[in-house]
Amino acid sequence: MVYVCNMCKTLTNIPIKSQEHALTLCKEDSSMTCPSCKKTSKVVIKRARNDAPTHTEVTYVDDKGKECGFMAIHEEKQ
């Protein structure tokens, strides 16, 4: 996975050790600290009222509630 920080405009590779580790990165109300700028963001789960229960969006917000980062899948080519 790659953490994309909108605050300092960096990409940081986050090695996933297990399925449980991956799930902790998107657990609602948990926090994520950017490895580059050291600013902390909070995990927020967005659910649209009329969407099917299978659709959720994980976002990372700053202390003012502004979206400040996200995770992306990074596949290494062999």
Secondary structure, DSSP 8 states (H G I E B T S, - for coil): -EEEETTTTEEEE----SHHHHHHTT-TT-EEE-TTT--EEEEEEE--TTS-TT--EEEEE-TTS-EEEEEE------
